[in-house]
Amino acid sequence: MQTVYAITSLDAHDADPALLACWVRGHWSIEAGLHWVRDVTLAEDHSQIRTANGPQNLAALRTLALNALRLTGHTNIAAGLRQHARTPLLPLITFGLAW
């Protein structure tokens, strides 16, 4: 058995254990689904751009790429990136700029 502590603004009567567990699982699904992809697949933490609007611009472009891949049915982002890297016109097709 394991004891887990969580900080919440809910009253004791409203803090249903099943609801809290659902929220915790939801948090980790975001961590695994978004932050892991950004940190590992896109190597966002290793970026050397740190001045002016560069970091925000690159974050926006990464988000655009992730959303485009997910909206076209890619569940494995790394595989989708590899596929788009080796097929010259595929990125343009994905964004509807070529057919």
FENSULRA-V156732 format. One record per backbone hydrogen bond with DSSP energy under -1.0 kcal/mol. NH is the residue of the N-H (numbers start at 1). CO is the residue of the C=O. E is the energy in kcal/mol with one decimal. If there is no record, write none. Layout:
[[NH	CO	E] [NH	CO	E]]
This chain:
[[15	11	-1.3] [16	14	-2.0] [20	16	-2.5] [21	17	-2.4] [22	18	-2.0] [23	19	-2.2] [24	20	-2.3] [25	21	-2.5] [26	22	-2.3] [27	23	-2.1] [28	24	-1.9] [29	25	-1.7] [30	26	-1.6] [31	27	-2.2] [32	28	-2.5] [33	29	-2.4] [34	30	-2.6] [35	30	-1.1] [36	31	-1.9] [38	34	-2.5] [39	35	-2.9] [40	36	-3.1] [42	37	-2.2] [44	38	-2.6] [46	43	-1.2] [47	44	-1.4] [54	51	-1.7] [57	53	-2.6] [58	54	-2.7] [59	55	-2.2] [60	56	-2.2] [61	57	-2.2] [62	58	-2.5] [63	59	-2.3] [64	60	-2.3] [65	61	-2.3] [66	62	-2.8] [67	63	-2.7] [68	64	-2.4] [69	65	-2.4] [70	66	-2.5] [71	67	-2.8] [72	68	-1.2] [73	70	-1.5] [74	69	-2.5] [80	76	-2.2] [81	77	-2.7] [82	78	-2.2] [83	79	-2.5] [84	80	-2.3] [85	81	-2.0] [86	82	-1.8] [90	87	-1.2] [93	89	-2.2] [94	90	-2.8] [95	91	-1.6] [96	93	-1.5] [97	92	-3.2]]
